Amino acid sequence: MKRFYTAAGVAAAPAGGFQVELDGRPIRSPAKAALVFPSEALARGVAAEWDAQGDKVDPHAMPLMQLSSTAVDLVPVKRGEIIDAVAAYAETDLVCYHAEHPQTLVERQARVWQPLLDWVALQHDAPLQVCHGLMPKPQPPEALRALRAVVETRDDWELVALQTVTGACGSLVVALALLEGRISPDEAFEAAQLDETYQIEHWGEDSESTKRRVNLRADIADCRRFVDLLRG
């Protein structure tokens, strides 16, 4: 759509929190809900996205705005479904499935993934079992309950970021480690794409794979920034 405003700003919302204003008028979500941001830092990040638009407004160039809108429009009405879907990733988490060969891949998975498994076991009392090969191994029920409880404690804003990263990476462990500051966005990308990166190193990369990986790297970084700004 054509840009219809001159400047974006941030103001205190009447009932608390912060709002983004375009030429003094508060923005609303795509569903026309009031967008009240929990932190001034996040509101300023969204305002900067609006300010950075050219003659045409491109919603895809505003990831913070997209995540915020989802937190307001979608998560409250589908919170239970989202929690179920995110928590279910722990049952078949990417970092639990280790190769049996070749040895160089086995060693890389152990180097990158095992520290994350050690971390989630200690940090969230959720020791997950490693599976070698493609045959799934049932995870300890107590570990699954612990991870579900972690997901349930996230508010709507944090949950949208957790859902996005978990789905994109195929790993709740990687998503939690990223959003809790245990690993950087680059390290999260490395963990999520470890197998694919290994294949690319040996067989090359096609254009579709390149595009997909670029988008994944951006999604991971955007969600980490979203949560960092959310926490002020």
MDAnalysis code that builds the backbone (N, CA, C; Angstrom):
import MDAnalysis as mda
import numpy as np

u = mda.Universe.empty(696, n_residues=232, atom_resindex=np.repeat(np.arange(232), 3), trajectory=True)
u.add_TopologyAttr("name", ["N", "CA", "C"] * 232)
u.add_TopologyAttr("resid", np.arange(1, 233))
u.add_TopologyAttr("resname", ["MET", "LYS", "ARG", "PHE", "TYR", "THR", "ALA", "ALA", "GLY", "VAL", "ALA", "ALA", "ALA", "PRO", "ALA", "GLY", "GLY", "PHE", "GLN", "VAL", "GLU", "LEU", "ASP", "GLY", "ARG", "PRO", "ILE", "ARG", "SER", "PRO", "ALA", "LYS", "ALA", "ALA", "LEU", "VAL", "PHE", "PRO", "SER", "GLU", "ALA", "LEU", "ALA", "ARG", "GLY", "VAL", "ALA", "ALA", "GLU", "TRP", "ASP", "ALA", "GLN", "GLY", "ASP", "LYS", "VAL", "ASP", "PRO", "HIS", "ALA", "MET", "PRO", "LEU", "MET", "GLN", "LEU", "SER", "SER", "THR", "ALA", "VAL", "ASP", "LEU", "VAL", "PRO", "VAL", "LYS", "ARG", "GLY", "GLU", "ILE", "ILE", "ASP", "ALA", "VAL", "ALA", "ALA", "TYR", "ALA", "GLU", "THR", "ASP", "LEU", "VAL", "CYS", "TYR", "HIS", "ALA", "GLU", "HIS", "PRO", "GLN", "THR", "LEU", "VAL", "GLU", "ARG", "GLN", "ALA", "ARG", "VAL", "TRP", "GLN", "PRO", "LEU", "LEU", "ASP", "TRP", "VAL", "ALA", "LEU", "GLN", "HIS", "ASP", "ALA", "PRO", "LEU", "GLN", "VAL", "CYS", "HIS", "GLY", "LEU", "MET", "PRO", "LYS", "PRO", "GLN", "PRO", "PRO", "GLU", "ALA", "LEU", "ARG", "ALA", "LEU", "ARG", "ALA", "VAL", "VAL", "GLU", "THR", "ARG", "ASP", "ASP", "TRP", "GLU", "LEU", "VAL", "ALA", "LEU", "GLN", "THR", "VAL", "THR", "GLY", "ALA", "CYS", "GLY", "SER", "LEU", "VAL", "VAL", "ALA", "LEU", "ALA", "LEU", "LEU", "GLU", "GLY", "ARG", "ILE", "SER", "PRO", "ASP", "GLU", "ALA", "PHE", "GLU", "ALA", "ALA", "GLN", "LEU", "ASP", "GLU", "THR", "TYR", "GLN", "ILE", "GLU", "HIS", "TRP", "GLY", "GLU", "ASP", "SER", "GLU", "SER", "THR", "LYS", "ARG", "ARG", "VAL", "ASN", "LEU", "ARG", "ALA", "ASP", "ILE", "ALA", "ASP", "CYS", "ARG", "ARG", "PHE", "VAL", "ASP", "LEU", "LEU", "ARG", "GLY"])
u.atoms.positions = np.array([
    [0.841, -1.190, 0.000],
    [0.000, 0.000, 0.000],
    [0.882, 1.248, 0.000],
    [0.320, 2.343, -0.460],
    [1.057, 3.592, -0.540],
    [1.262, 4.176, 0.860],
    [2.431, 4.732, 1.086],
    [2.703, 5.355, 2.383],
    [1.747, 6.529, 2.576],
    [1.094, 6.558, 3.731],
    [0.048, 7.546, 3.992],
    [0.373, 8.442, 5.189],
    [1.601, 8.425, 5.644],
    [1.983, 9.168, 6.844],
    [3.354, 9.787, 6.626],
    [3.669, 10.753, 7.478],
    [4.962, 11.425, 7.373],
    [5.991, 10.824, 8.319],
    [5.581, 10.610, 9.569],
    [6.538, 10.124, 10.563],
    [5.856, 9.221, 11.578],
    [6.640, 8.311, 12.146],
    [6.169, 7.419, 13.208],
    [6.791, 7.840, 14.528],
    [6.025, 7.729, 15.587],
    [6.523, 8.072, 16.909],
    [5.981, 7.122, 17.951],
    [6.416, 7.309, 19.184],
    [6.000, 6.460, 20.301],
    [5.437, 7.344, 21.404],
    [4.355, 6.891, 22.020],
    [3.745, 7.621, 23.128],
    [3.255, 6.624, 24.170],
    [3.084, 7.110, 25.389],
    [2.510, 6.265, 26.436],
    [1.048, 5.990, 26.107],
    [0.631, 4.745, 26.265],
    [-0.771, 4.390, 26.033],
    [-1.603, 4.799, 27.247],
    [-2.845, 5.194, 27.059],
    [-3.671, 5.690, 28.167],
    [-3.790, 4.728, 29.347],
    [-3.896, 3.433, 29.063],
    [-4.098, 2.456, 30.137],
    [-2.807, 1.748, 30.544],
    [-1.666, 2.282, 30.121],
    [-0.389, 1.651, 30.415],
    [0.225, 1.033, 29.184],
    [1.537, 0.873, 29.199],
    [2.234, 0.380, 28.024],
    [2.515, 1.507, 27.052],
    [2.823, 1.148, 25.828],
    [3.230, 2.144, 24.835],
    [2.528, 1.876, 23.509],
    [2.335, 2.930, 22.748],
    [1.709, 2.796, 21.441],
    [2.555, 3.494, 20.386],
    [2.481, 2.967, 19.182],
    [3.152, 3.582, 18.036],
    [2.129, 4.454, 17.321],
    [2.541, 5.667, 16.990],
    [1.642, 6.604, 16.328],
    [2.196, 7.013, 14.971],
    [1.330, 7.081, 13.992],
    [1.675, 7.590, 12.668],
    [1.033, 8.956, 12.529],
    [1.867, 9.979, 12.508],
    [1.375, 11.366, 12.492],
    [0.389, 11.606, 13.631],
    [0.716, 11.044, 14.790],
    [-0.089, 11.277, 15.982],
    [-1.269, 10.349, 16.178],
    [-1.507, 9.441, 15.247],
    [-2.639, 8.522, 15.362],
    [-2.134, 7.115, 15.685],
    [-2.633, 6.480, 16.751],
    [-2.157, 5.149, 17.140],
    [-2.427, 4.112, 16.049],
    [-1.449, 3.258, 15.811],
    [-1.648, 2.177, 14.849],
    [-2.483, 1.072, 15.486],
    [-3.106, 0.277, 14.645],
    [-3.878, -0.868, 15.096],
    [-3.381, -2.108, 14.357],
    [-3.759, -3.264, 14.863],
    [-3.368, -4.525, 14.235],
    [-4.175, -4.738, 12.960],
    [-3.795, -5.716, 12.129],
    [-4.598, -6.020, 10.936],
    [-6.053, -6.353, 11.254],
    [-6.305, -6.900, 12.457],
    [-7.674, -7.205, 12.879],
    [-8.334, -6.016, 13.572],
    [-7.683, -4.864, 13.490],
    [-8.203, -3.603, 14.042],
    [-8.186, -3.557, 15.565],
    [-7.367, -4.401, 16.183],
    [-7.230, -4.362, 17.634],
    [-6.214, -3.292, 18.023],
    [-6.369, -2.753, 19.224],
    [-5.397, -1.784, 19.723],
    [-4.055, -2.480, 19.912],
    [-2.993, -1.841, 19.465],
    [-1.646, -2.396, 19.630],
    [-0.960, -1.643, 20.763],
    [-0.966, -2.255, 21.927],
    [-0.313, -1.669, 23.095],
    [0.908, -2.518, 23.405],
    [2.077, -1.908, 23.318],
    [3.335, -2.644, 23.465],
    [3.760, -2.695, 24.928],
    [4.208, -3.861, 25.396],
    [4.609, -3.989, 26.796],
    [5.848, -3.179, 27.156],
    [6.723, -2.935, 26.177],
    [7.956, -2.202, 26.470],
    [8.140, -1.050, 25.491],
    [8.753, 0.017, 25.984],
    [9.034, 1.163, 25.118],
    [10.033, 0.782, 24.035],
    [10.985, -0.095, 24.385],
    [12.011, -0.498, 23.417],
    [11.379, -1.183, 22.206],
    [10.418, -2.063, 22.447],
    [9.759, -2.740, 21.330],
    [8.930, -1.754, 20.514],
    [8.232, -0.864, 21.183],
    [7.448, 0.143, 20.464],
    [8.347, 0.983, 19.568],
    [9.503, 1.354, 20.077],
    [10.433, 2.157, 19.265],
    [10.988, 1.338, 18.095],
    [11.189, 0.051, 18.312],
    [11.634, -0.804, 17.214],
    [10.600, -0.881, 16.106],
    [9.330, -0.996, 16.477],
    [8.250, -1.035, 15.485],
    [8.114, 0.314, 14.794],
    [8.218, 1.401, 15.558],
    [8.144, 2.740, 14.960],
    [9.255, 2.938, 13.937],
    [10.439, 2.424, 14.241],
    [11.562, 2.542, 13.303],
    [11.265, 1.797, 12.008],
    [10.579, 0.650, 12.098],
    [10.199, -0.077, 10.883],
    [9.247, 0.755, 10.024],
    [8.281, 1.398, 10.661],
    [7.354, 2.249, 9.903],
    [8.088, 3.434, 9.280],
    [8.992, 4.029, 10.046],
    [9.750, 5.178, 9.532],
    [10.624, 4.794, 8.347],
    [11.112, 3.553, 8.331],
    [12.045, 3.110, 7.288],
    [11.358, 2.797, 5.965],
    [10.033, 2.789, 5.931],
    [9.314, 2.478, 4.694],
    [9.485, 3.601, 3.671],
    [9.479, 3.209, 2.409],
    [9.594, 4.192, 1.336],
    [8.231, 4.700, 0.902],
    [8.074, 4.926, -0.379],
    [6.795, 5.414, -0.899],
    [5.684, 4.386, -0.722],
    [6.064, 3.110, -0.687],
    [5.092, 2.046, -0.457],
    [5.439, 1.307, 0.827],
    [4.399, 0.920, 1.554],
    [4.580, 0.191, 2.810],
    [4.601, -1.303, 2.506],
    [5.684, -1.960, 2.904],
    [5.840, -3.398, 2.680],
    [5.766, -4.117, 4.022],
    [4.646, -4.755, 4.346],
    [4.516, -5.445, 5.636],
    [5.592, -6.494, 5.867],
    [6.087, -7.113, 4.791],
    [7.107, -8.149, 4.941],
    [8.452, -7.572, 5.374],
    [8.606, -6.273, 5.254],
    [9.838, -5.614, 5.682],
    [9.733, -5.121, 7.121],
    [8.667, -5.524, 7.821],
    [8.452, -5.092, 9.200],
    [8.218, -6.303, 10.101],
    [9.250, -7.100, 10.350],
    [9.062, -8.320, 11.137],
    [8.606, -8.070, 12.569],
    [9.071, -6.996, 13.183],
    [8.638, -6.709, 14.554],
    [7.147, -6.393, 14.587],
    [6.686, -5.667, 13.586],
    [5.261, -5.351, 13.482],
    [4.450, -6.624, 13.249],
    [4.945, -7.518, 12.409],
    [4.228, -8.765, 12.133],
    [4.113, -9.631, 13.383],
    [5.208, -9.760, 14.117],
    [5.185, -10.560, 15.339],
    [4.248, -9.937, 16.372],
    [4.290, -8.621, 16.489],
    [3.423, -7.925, 17.449],
    [1.955, -8.116, 17.098],
    [1.633, -8.006, 15.830],
    [0.244, -8.181, 15.396],
    [-0.246, -9.596, 15.676],
    [0.618, -10.577, 15.439],
    [0.247, -11.967, 15.715],
    [0.012, -12.179, 17.201],
    [0.843, -11.549, 18.036],
    [0.692, -11.670, 19.488],
    [-0.649, -11.127, 19.959],
    [-1.158, -10.122, 19.272],
    [-2.417, -9.486, 19.668],
    [-3.625, -10.141, 19.004],
    [-3.503, -10.472, 17.730],
    [-4.656, -10.969, 16.965],
    [-4.867, -12.475, 17.062],
    [-3.793, -13.244, 17.039],
    [-3.912, -14.697, 16.898],
    [-3.695, -15.468, 18.190],
    [-2.645, -15.127, 18.925],
    [-2.276, -15.936, 20.090],
    [-3.388, -16.000, 21.140],
    [-4.049, -14.897, 21.477],
    [-5.080, -14.994, 22.521],
    [-6.207, -15.970, 22.188],
    [-6.572, -16.090, 20.921],
    [-7.697, -16.964, 20.558],
    [-7.257, -18.395, 20.267],
    [-5.962, -18.604, 20.051],
    [-5.470, -19.953, 19.750],
    [-4.333, -20.368, 20.680],
    [-4.301, -19.771, 21.856],
    [-3.183, -20.006, 22.766],
    [-3.018, -21.488, 23.103],
    [-4.108, -22.166, 23.422],
    [-4.012, -23.581, 23.773],
    [-3.465, -24.429, 22.647],
    [-3.938, -24.180, 21.431],
    [-3.452, -24.926, 20.269],
    [-1.968, -24.661, 20.028],
    [-1.573, -23.417, 20.194],
    [-0.170, -23.056, 19.964],
    [0.724, -23.730, 20.989],
    [0.307, -23.721, 22.246],
    [1.096, -24.377, 23.294],
    [1.233, -25.866, 22.994],
    [0.140, -26.502, 22.611],
    [0.190, -27.932, 22.274],
    [1.189, -28.193, 21.146],
    [1.121, -27.367, 20.109],
    [1.977, -27.577, 18.936],
    [3.445, -27.350, 19.262],
    [3.731, -26.307, 20.025],
    [5.124, -26.005, 20.367],
    [5.688, -27.073, 21.297],
    [4.944, -27.427, 22.327],
    [5.424, -28.425, 23.288],
    [5.648, -29.779, 22.625],
    [4.867, -30.087, 21.599],
    [4.980, -31.387, 20.926],
    [6.326, -31.575, 20.241],
    [7.005, -30.486, 19.911],
    [8.309, -30.613, 19.260],
    [9.311, -31.342, 20.150],
    [9.138, -31.274, 21.456],
    [10.074, -31.944, 22.362],
    [10.042, -33.454, 22.194],
    [8.941, -33.988, 21.688],
    [8.829, -35.437, 21.521],
    [9.753, -35.957, 20.423],
    [10.019, -35.127, 19.423],
    [10.890, -35.530, 18.300],
    [11.840, -34.384, 17.961],
    [12.465, -33.822, 18.959],
    [13.296, -32.637, 18.746],
    [14.500, -32.942, 17.856],
    [14.770, -32.028, 16.957],
    [15.875, -32.184, 16.000],
    [17.176, -32.594, 16.667],
    [17.515, -31.938, 17.781],
    [18.838, -32.152, 18.378],
    [18.955, -33.498, 19.079],
    [17.870, -34.256, 19.134],
    [17.916, -35.591, 19.737],
    [18.230, -36.683, 18.719],
    [18.215, -36.346, 17.436],
    [18.392, -37.355, 16.387],
    [19.788, -37.259, 15.781],
    [20.684, -38.089, 16.281],
    [22.083, -38.071, 15.863],
    [22.347, -39.177, 14.842],
    [23.224, -38.871, 13.912],
    [23.592, -39.839, 12.874],
    [24.504, -40.927, 13.446],
    [24.549, -42.041, 12.771],
    [25.465, -43.123, 13.138],
    [26.755, -43.048, 12.333],
    [26.707, -42.392, 11.201],
    [27.863, -42.186, 10.334],
    [27.475, -41.132, 9.306],
    [28.426, -40.498, 8.628],
    [29.884, -40.615, 8.758],
    [30.393, -39.964, 10.049],
    [31.606, -40.303, 10.407],
    [32.143, -39.885, 11.686],
    [32.252, -38.372, 11.810],
    [32.576, -37.700, 10.703],
    [32.697, -36.235, 10.774],
    [31.356, -35.587, 11.121],
    [30.256, -36.141, 10.618],
    [28.933, -35.620, 10.960],
    [28.578, -35.966, 12.399],
    [28.888, -37.177, 12.807],
    [28.633, -37.605, 14.184],
    [29.322, -36.664, 15.165],
    [30.578, -36.342, 14.871],
    [31.348, -35.471, 15.764],
    [30.795, -34.052, 15.776],
    [30.355, -33.569, 14.624],
    [29.806, -32.208, 14.565],
    [28.496, -32.122, 15.349],
    [27.651, -33.119, 15.198],
    [26.394, -33.119, 15.951],
    [26.659, -33.148, 17.455],
    [27.613, -33.951, 17.864],
    [27.940, -34.020, 19.286],
    [28.472, -32.682, 19.790],
    [29.282, -32.031, 18.978],
    [29.888, -30.750, 19.384],
    [28.849, -29.642, 19.494],
    [27.896, -29.609, 18.562],
    [26.921, -28.514, 18.521],
    [25.668, -28.827, 19.341],
    [25.172, -30.041, 19.239],
    [23.882, -30.368, 19.848],
    [23.967, -30.822, 21.300],
    [25.022, -31.565, 21.656],
    [25.065, -32.094, 23.019],
    [25.088, -30.994, 24.079],
    [25.829, -29.891, 23.879],
    [25.774, -28.817, 24.877],
    [24.372, -28.241, 25.065],
    [23.572, -28.229, 24.017],
    [22.200, -27.739, 24.141],
    [21.344, -28.717, 24.939],
    [21.552, -30.003, 24.714],
    [20.835, -31.011, 25.494],
    [21.250, -30.952, 26.962],
    [22.539, -30.749, 27.203],
    [23.017, -30.613, 28.582],
    [22.394, -29.383, 29.238],
    [22.306, -28.303, 28.480],
    [21.752, -27.052, 29.011],
    [20.281, -27.198, 29.368],
    [19.475, -27.770, 28.470],
    [18.040, -27.866, 28.742],
    [17.774, -28.836, 29.890],
    [18.626, -29.842, 30.045],
    [18.480, -30.768, 31.171],
    [18.721, -30.052, 32.491],
    [19.736, -29.190, 32.516],
    [20.087, -28.475, 33.744],
    [19.170, -27.283, 33.986],
    [18.940, -26.495, 32.942],
    [18.176, -25.252, 33.078],
    [16.695, -25.502, 33.340],
    [16.146, -26.513, 32.694],
    [14.700, -26.742, 32.786],
    [14.336, -28.117, 33.339],
    [15.328, -28.813, 33.887],
    [15.087, -30.137, 34.464],
    [14.379, -31.035, 33.459],
    [14.916, -31.017, 32.227],
    [14.290, -31.764, 31.131],
    [15.335, -32.556, 30.356],
    [15.836, -33.656, 30.938],
    [16.818, -34.483, 30.225],
    [16.161, -35.271, 29.097],
    [16.581, -34.999, 27.880],
    [16.042, -35.688, 26.709],
    [17.002, -36.774, 26.243],
    [16.449, -37.838, 25.678],
    [17.243, -38.968, 25.218],
    [17.708, -38.752, 23.778],
    [18.950, -39.132, 23.505],
    [19.490, -39.065, 22.150],
    [19.138, -40.342, 21.402],
    [18.694, -40.185, 20.158],
    [18.394, -41.322, 19.294],
    [19.459, -41.396, 18.205],
    [19.966, -42.571, 17.942],
    [20.950, -42.758, 16.880],
    [20.268, -43.438, 15.699],
    [20.352, -42.809, 14.544],
    [19.635, -43.310, 13.384],
    [18.260, -42.672, 13.299],
    [17.374, -43.278, 12.526],
    [16.063, -42.685, 12.264],
    [14.956, -43.216, 13.159],
    [15.223, -44.266, 13.906],
    [14.178, -44.836, 14.751],
    [13.932, -43.937, 15.958],
    [12.692, -43.505, 16.155],
    [12.398, -42.622, 17.289],
    [12.499, -43.353, 18.617],
    [12.805, -42.586, 19.646],
    [12.872, -43.132, 20.995],
    [11.945, -42.290, 21.876],
    [11.032, -42.926, 22.603],
    [10.133, -42.152, 23.465],
    [10.930, -41.324, 24.477],
    [10.547, -40.086, 24.642],
    [11.222, -39.216, 25.590],
    [10.614, -39.389, 26.985],
    [11.408, -39.156, 28.021],
    [10.898, -39.307, 29.387],
    [9.687, -38.399, 29.627],
    [8.590, -38.940, 30.117],
    [7.389, -38.120, 30.341],
    [7.650, -36.915, 31.229],
    [8.518, -37.088, 32.236],
    [8.784, -35.969, 33.136],
    [9.503, -34.831, 32.419],
    [10.360, -35.169, 31.452],
    [11.041, -34.136, 30.667],
    [10.048, -33.406, 29.769],
    [9.135, -34.142, 29.168],
    [8.118, -33.522, 28.311],
    [7.201, -32.620, 29.125],
    [6.850, -33.053, 30.325],
    [6.005, -32.213, 31.187],
    [6.736, -30.941, 31.583],
    [8.020, -31.074, 31.871],
    [8.801, -29.902, 32.269],
    [8.881, -28.884, 31.139],
    [9.100, -29.354, 29.923],
    [9.200, -28.437, 28.789],
    [7.845, -27.823, 28.452],
    [6.792, -28.585, 28.585],
    [5.462, -28.008, 28.359],
    [5.190, -26.890, 29.370],
    [5.594, -27.115, 30.602],
    [5.396, -26.087, 31.626],
    [6.151, -24.810, 31.270],
    [7.338, -24.961, 30.695],
    [8.108, -23.794, 30.265],
    [7.346, -23.032, 29.187],
    [6.802, -23.754, 28.234],
    [6.040, -23.112, 27.151],
    [4.818, -22.398, 27.717],
    [4.147, -23.029, 28.660],
    [2.920, -22.458, 29.230],
    [3.172, -21.169, 29.993],
    [4.382, -20.991, 30.517],
    [4.673, -19.771, 31.284],
    [4.895, -18.555, 30.394],
    [5.087, -18.750, 29.109],
    [5.338, -17.621, 28.212],
    [4.052, -16.823, 28.003],
    [4.175, -15.500, 28.070],
    [3.004, -14.680, 27.767],
    [2.772, -14.679, 26.257],
    [1.702, -14.034, 25.815],
    [1.348, -14.085, 24.394],
    [2.450, -13.535, 23.504],
    [3.159, -12.523, 23.971],
    [4.201, -11.893, 23.163],
    [5.415, -12.807, 23.015],
    [5.851, -13.390, 24.117],
    [6.993, -14.301, 24.041],
    [6.613, -15.589, 23.316],
    [5.361, -16.002, 23.461],
    [4.930, -17.256, 22.840],
    [4.973, -17.172, 21.319],
    [4.651, -16.011, 20.750],
    [4.672, -15.910, 19.289],
    [6.093, -16.060, 18.759],
    [7.072, -15.531, 19.483],
    [8.466, -15.699, 19.067],
    [8.911, -17.144, 19.241],
    [8.515, -17.755, 20.351],
    [8.886, -19.152, 20.599],
    [8.269, -20.065, 19.547],
    [7.021, -19.827, 19.206],
    [6.359, -20.623, 18.167],
    [7.074, -20.483, 16.826],
    [7.429, -19.270, 16.473],
    [8.062, -19.019, 15.179],
    [9.408, -19.720, 15.074],
    [10.245, -19.576, 16.095],
    [11.585, -20.169, 16.046],
    [11.515, -21.688, 16.143],
    [10.650, -22.198, 17.003],
    [10.530, -23.652, 17.144],
    [10.127, -24.291, 15.824],
    [9.124, -23.728, 15.180],
    [8.677, -24.272, 13.901],
    [9.714, -24.138, 12.812],
    [10.387, -22.999, 12.778],
    [11.386, -22.761, 11.733],
    [12.594, -23.672, 11.888],
    [12.978, -23.937, 13.136],
    [14.176, -24.736, 13.401],
    [13.872, -26.220, 13.583],
    [12.614, -26.548, 13.841],
    [12.283, -27.934, 14.126],
    [12.785, -28.383, 15.480],
    [12.970, -27.412, 16.377],
    [13.563, -27.742, 17.669],
    [13.112, -26.771, 18.749],
    [12.437, -27.293, 19.757],
    [12.095, -26.484, 20.921],
    [13.342, -26.168, 21.731],
    [14.276, -27.096, 21.781],
    [15.511, -26.877, 22.538],
    [16.294, -25.703, 21.960],
    [16.466, -25.675, 20.658],
    [17.185, -24.571, 20.014],
    [16.450, -23.255, 20.252],
    [15.129, -23.270, 20.124],
    [14.346, -22.049, 20.306],
    [14.482, -21.502, 21.722],
    [14.380, -22.359, 22.713],
    [14.525, -21.911, 24.096],
    [15.924, -21.372, 24.359],
    [16.923, -22.080, 23.853],
    [18.302, -21.636, 24.059],
    [18.539, -20.272, 23.425],
    [17.960, -20.051, 22.255],
    [18.099, -18.760, 21.581],
    [17.408, -17.651, 22.360],
    [16.141, -17.857, 22.697],
    [15.342, -16.785, 23.286],
    [15.670, -16.548, 24.751],
    [16.362, -17.489, 25.383],
    [16.818, -17.282, 26.757],
    [18.270, -16.822, 26.805],
    [18.866, -16.583, 25.647],
    [20.209, -16.018, 25.604],
    [21.339, -17.008, 25.762],
    [21.036, -18.308, 25.718],
    [22.102, -19.316, 25.843],
    [22.969, -19.357, 24.593],
    [22.357, -19.129, 23.425],
    [23.097, -19.123, 22.166],
    [22.706, -17.893, 21.355],
    [23.558, -17.529, 20.418],
    [23.318, -16.386, 19.544],
    [22.459, -16.806, 18.351],
    [21.925, -15.848, 17.604],
    [21.203, -16.211, 16.382],
    [22.046, -17.032, 15.406],
    [23.313, -16.696, 15.261],
    [24.177, -17.466, 14.365],
    [24.338, -18.904, 14.861],
    [24.470, -19.072, 16.167],
    [24.607, -20.418, 16.725],
    [23.304, -21.207, 16.587],
    [22.174, -20.521, 16.717],
    [20.885, -21.191, 16.523],
    [20.737, -21.658, 15.080],
    [21.150, -20.818, 14.141],
    [21.099, -21.205, 12.729],
    [22.005, -22.406, 12.478],
    [23.201, -22.373, 13.041],
    [24.134, -23.493, 12.864],
    [23.528, -24.789, 13.394],
    [22.903, -24.730, 14.564],
    [22.316, -25.931, 15.155],
    [21.139, -26.440, 14.326],
    [20.290, -25.521, 13.885],
    [19.098, -25.915, 13.137],
    [19.430, -26.457, 11.756],
    [20.501, -25.948, 11.174],
    [20.853, -26.309, 9.797],
    [22.072, -27.221, 9.724],
    [22.442, -27.828, 10.819],
    [23.681, -28.609, 10.860],
    [23.716, -29.687, 9.777],
    [22.681, -30.477, 9.690],
    [22.667, -31.558, 8.697],
    [22.680, -31.010, 7.275],
    [21.875, -29.984, 7.024],
    [21.814, -29.422, 5.678],
    [23.143, -28.766, 5.304],
    [23.752, -28.074, 6.251],
    [25.051, -27.458, 5.982],
    [26.081, -28.518, 5.622],
    [26.044, -29.625, 6.336],
    [26.976, -30.721, 6.055],
    [26.773, -31.240, 4.633],
    [25.525, -31.400, 4.227],
    [25.243, -31.873, 2.870],
    [25.700, -30.863, 1.822],
    [25.489, -29.584, 2.095],
    [25.907, -28.540, 1.154],
    [27.418, -28.541, 0.983],
    [28.136, -28.734, 2.078],
    [29.597, -28.759, 2.015],
    [30.099, -29.880, 1.107],
    [29.324, -30.939, 1.021],
    [29.762, -32.087, 0.224],
    [29.150, -32.134, -1.175],
    [27.942, -31.580, -1.333],
    [27.232, -31.737, -2.606],
    [26.825, -30.423, -3.258],
    [27.061, -29.317, -2.580],
    [26.689, -28.027, -3.156],
    [25.284, -27.604, -2.756],
    [24.908, -26.393, -3.177],
    [23.637, -25.801, -2.764],
    [22.890, -25.253, -3.971],
    [21.570, -25.492, -4.025],
    [20.776, -24.931, -5.117],
    [20.143, -23.611, -4.679],
    [19.548, -22.908, -5.622],
    [19.031, -21.566, -5.341],
    [17.884, -21.585, -4.338],
    [17.041, -22.614, -4.399],
    [15.922, -22.700, -3.461],
    [16.422, -22.891, -2.038],
    [17.433, -23.723, -1.886],
    [18.017, -23.945, -0.568],
    [18.651, -22.667, -0.038],
    [19.339, -21.949, -0.907],
    [19.968, -20.694, -0.501],
    [18.920, -19.713, 0.006],
    [17.832, -19.572, -0.736],
    [16.764, -18.649, -0.344],
    [16.139, -19.062, 0.980],
    [15.892, -20.350, 1.136],
    [15.288, -20.850, 2.367],
    [16.189, -20.583, 3.568],
    [17.485, -20.784, 3.396],
    [18.420, -20.577, 4.501],
    [18.550, -19.096, 4.849],
    [18.526, -18.233, 3.846],
    [18.573, -16.788, 4.094],
    [17.347, -16.361, 4.904],
    [16.188, -16.862, 4.517],
    [14.956, -16.515, 5.230],
    [14.966, -17.048, 6.655],
    [15.484, -18.258, 6.835],
    [15.555, -18.837, 8.174],
    [16.472, -18.018, 9.065],
    [17.622, -17.642, 8.547],
    [18.565, -16.846, 9.338],
    [17.911, -15.529, 9.772],
    [17.156, -14.909, 8.851],
    [16.482, -13.653, 9.167],
    [15.396, -13.862, 10.221],
    [14.616, -14.930, 10.089],
    [13.551, -15.204, 11.058],
    [14.123, -15.408, 12.457],
    [15.214, -16.137, 12.546],
    [15.848, -16.387, 13.839],
    [16.315, -15.078, 14.464],
    [17.000, -14.262, 13.686],
    [17.511, -12.987, 14.195],
    [16.371, -12.051, 14.589],
    [15.315, -12.016, 13.787],
    [14.174, -11.139, 14.080],
    [13.498, -11.527, 15.390],
    [13.326, -12.819, 15.618],
    [12.661, -13.272, 16.839],
    [13.515, -12.996, 18.071],
    [14.812, -13.169, 17.948],
    [15.690, -12.856, 19.079],
    [15.628, -11.362, 19.394],
    [15.672, -10.529, 18.365],
    [15.592, -9.081, 18.579],
    [14.241, -8.704, 19.180],
    [13.181, -9.321, 18.705],
    [11.840, -9.066, 19.225],
    [11.791, -9.323, 20.730],
    [12.309, -10.462, 21.162],
    [12.274, -10.810, 22.581],
    [13.201, -9.907, 23.383],
    [14.371, -9.591, 22.847],
    [15.282, -8.684, 23.550],
    [14.625, -7.326, 23.771],
    [13.955, -6.793, 22.753],
    [13.270, -5.501, 22.883],
    [12.063, -5.619, 23.808],
    [11.383, -6.729, 23.749],
    [10.229, -6.961, 24.612],
    [10.625, -6.891, 26.083],
    [11.806, -7.403, 26.372],
    [12.292, -7.415, 27.757],
    [12.979, -6.113, 28.133],
    [13.025, -5.198, 27.181],
    [13.560, -3.869, 27.463],
    [15.049, -3.786, 27.523],
])
